[in-house]
Amino acid sequence: MRVGLSSAAFYGRLETEDAAAHVRDFPAQVCEVFLETHSEYCRSFGQLVRQKLGDLPCVSVHAKGTQFEPDLFGRSHRQVEDAMGIFAGVCDAGEALGAKYYVFHGPGNARNALPPDKVNALQERFGRMREIAAQRGMEVLWENVSWCSIRTPQDVQRARELLPGLHFVLDVKQALRGGVDVLEMIAAMGRDIRHVHVLDWDAQGELRLPGEGIVDWQAVLAALRSVGYDGTILLEPYGHQATDEAALRRSLDYLHGLILRE
């Protein structure tokens, strides 16, 4: 496994290209680039960020999906076509970055999230997304998110039935926020996990950097190994958690140490 860091760590402090460059100052073997706004969803911006990253590999891109992902499953033809165009632009940027994966949240609603089988035209629209991504050498991975369509292990199973060959991003913090046991989510996703986002959690239910909370990371890594996972363990902190850069480095070193002990 490799340890990575998301450029989202510096969201709000640095513009995307500078955030990506700053990732190089940390002990990360790979990165994920968080694209923040419409002007960044294009090949030329991906090329700029690729230059800023130097020789640091980019494994995935994560857009601000609330700007367009729900419209991918809208009922207006024009709305859908506009959203597909935006998605294609994100994948253009991803291809320029050399990314393998697009991290997909799916439709979200804080009050009443739609399970996968209730998403409008899911199979047709997701099929189009897969095709657009594949043309650029990328794959769409569906991430578990506490306020979106895949929240529970049962949602994982529904999505897999509807979309054969579907692969996933395991997000540890989102499982915790959704009241789901992380090991149960790993078991549900199984050998279809392709990417992992990590943050820790304390006894009061507050998010912490890995190594500062109560998550049993050895158990999490052992469960991932048991389903054959050997990809990236990507630290994805919110901006306020990355202001103490010494703590951020300690957390990355902590993850490196855990993997070396496995």
Residue pairs with C-beta under 8 A, 6 or more apart in sequence:
1 221
1 224
1 229
1 230
1 231
1 232
1 233
1 259
1 262
2 29
2 30
2 231
2 232
2 233
3 27
3 28
3 29
3 30
3 232
3 233
3 234
3 235
3 252
3 255
3 256
3 259
4 28
4 29
4 30
4 31
4 32
4 59
4 232
4 233
4 234
4 235
5 23
5 26
5 28
5 31
5 32
5 234
5 235
5 248
5 252
6 23
6 31
6 32
6 33
6 34
6 62
6 197
6 234
6 235
6 236
6 237
7 16
7 19
7 20
7 22
7 23
7 31
7 32
7 33
7 34
8 19
8 32
8 34
8 62
8 236
8 237
8 238
8 239
9 19
9 23
9 235
9 236
9 237
9 239
9 241
9 242
9 248
10 18
10 19
10 22
10 239
10 242
11 19
11 34
11 36
11 238
11 239
12 239
13 19
13 239
13 243
14 22
16 33
16 34
16 35
16 36
16 40
16 45
16 49
17 45
17 48
17 49
17 52
18 52
19 34
20 31
20 33
20 49
20 52
20 53
20 58
21 52
21 53
23 31
23 53
23 56
24 53
24 54
24 56
26 245
26 248
26 249
26 252
27 249
27 252
27 253
27 256
28 56
28 235
28 252
29 57
29 232
30 56
30 57
30 58
30 59
30 232
30 234
31 53
31 56
31 57
31 58
31 59
32 58
32 59
32 60
32 61
32 62
32 103
32 234
32 236
33 49
33 53
33 58
33 60
33 61
33 62
33 93
33 97
33 99
34 61
34 62
34 63
34 64
35 41
35 45
35 61
35 62
35 63
35 64
35 90
35 93
36 64
37 64
37 67
38 67
38 86
39 45
40 93
41 63
41 86
41 89
41 90
41 92
41 93
42 89
42 92
42 93
43 89
43 92
43 93
43 95
43 96
44 96
45 93
45 96
46 92
46 93
46 94
46 95
46 96
46 97
47 96
49 58
49 93
49 96
49 97
50 58
50 96
50 97
50 98
53 97
57 98
58 97
58 98
58 99
59 99
59 100
59 101
59 195
59 231
59 232
59 234
60 94
60 99
60 100
60 101
60 102
60 103
60 141
60 195
60 232
60 234
61 90
61 91
61 93
61 94
61 97
61 99
61 101
61 102
61 103
62 102
62 103
63 69
63 90
63 102
65 104
65 105
66 105
66 108
67 86
68 82
68 83
68 86
68 87
69 83
69 87
69 104
69 105
69 106
69 107
69 108
70 107
70 108
71 79
71 80
71 82
71 83
72 80
72 83
72 84
72 87
72 125
72 129
73 80
73 107
73 119
73 120
73 121
73 122
73 125
74 80
74 83
74 120
75 120
80 125
84 128
84 129
84 132
87 129
87 132
88 132
90 102
91 102
91 132
91 133
91 135
91 136
91 138
92 136
94 102
94 133
94 136
94 138
95 136
95 137
95 138
99 138
100 137
100 138
100 139
101 138
101 139
101 140
101 141
101 169
101 194
101 195
102 133
102 138
102 139
102 140
102 141
103 141
103 143
103 169
103 195
104 129
104 140
104 141
104 142
104 143
104 169
105 143
105 145
105 148
106 116
106 119
106 142
106 143
106 145
106 148
106 149
106 150
107 113
107 114
107 119
107 148
107 149
108 145
108 147
108 148
108 149
109 147
110 147
113 147
113 148
113 149
113 151
114 149
115 149
115 154
115 155
115 158
116 122
116 149
116 150
116 155
116 158
116 159
116 162
116 163
117 158
117 162
119 149
122 162
122 163
123 162
123 163
126 140
126 163
129 140
130 139
130 140
133 139
133 140
139 167
139 194
141 167
141 168
141 169
141 194
141 195
142 150
142 159
142 166
142 167
142 168
142 169
143 150
143 168
143 169
143 170
143 171
143 174
143 197
144 150
144 151
144 155
144 156
144 168
144 169
144 170
144 171
144 174
144 175
144 178
144 180
144 185
144 189
145 151
145 171
145 174
146 174
146 175
146 177
146 178
149 155
149 159
150 156
150 159
150 168
151 174
151 178
151 180
152 178
152 180
153 180
153 184
153 185
153 187
153 188
154 188
156 168
156 185
156 188
156 189
157 188
159 166
160 166
160 192
166 192
167 192
167 193
167 194
168 189
168 192
168 193
168 194
168 195
169 193
169 194
169 195
169 196
169 197
170 182
170 185
170 186
170 189
170 193
170 195
170 196
170 197
170 224
171 196
171 197
171 236
172 182
172 196
172 197
172 198
172 199
172 215
172 220
173 197
173 198
173 199
173 201
173 207
173 236
174 197
175 181
175 182
175 185
176 182
176 201
176 215
182 215
182 220
182 223
183 219
183 220
183 223
186 193
186 220
186 223
186 224
186 227
187 223
187 227
189 227
190 227
191 227
191 228
191 229
193 224
193 227
193 229
193 231
194 231
195 231
195 232
195 234
196 224
196 229
196 231
196 232
196 233
196 234
197 234
197 236
198 210
198 217
198 220
198 233
198 234
198 235
198 236
198 255
199 207
199 208
199 209
199 210
199 235
199 236
199 237
199 241
200 207
200 208
200 209
200 210
200 211
200 212
200 213
200 214
200 215
200 217
201 207
201 208
201 213
201 214
201 215
202 208
202 212
202 213
202 214
203 214
207 213
207 238
207 241
208 241
209 235
209 237
209 241
209 247
209 248
209 250
209 251
210 217
210 235
210 251
210 254
210 255
211 217
211 250
211 251
211 254
211 255
212 247
212 251
217 255
217 258
218 258
218 261
218 262
221 233
221 258
221 259
221 262
222 262
225 262
233 255
233 259
235 248
235 251
235 252
235 255
237 248
241 248
242 248
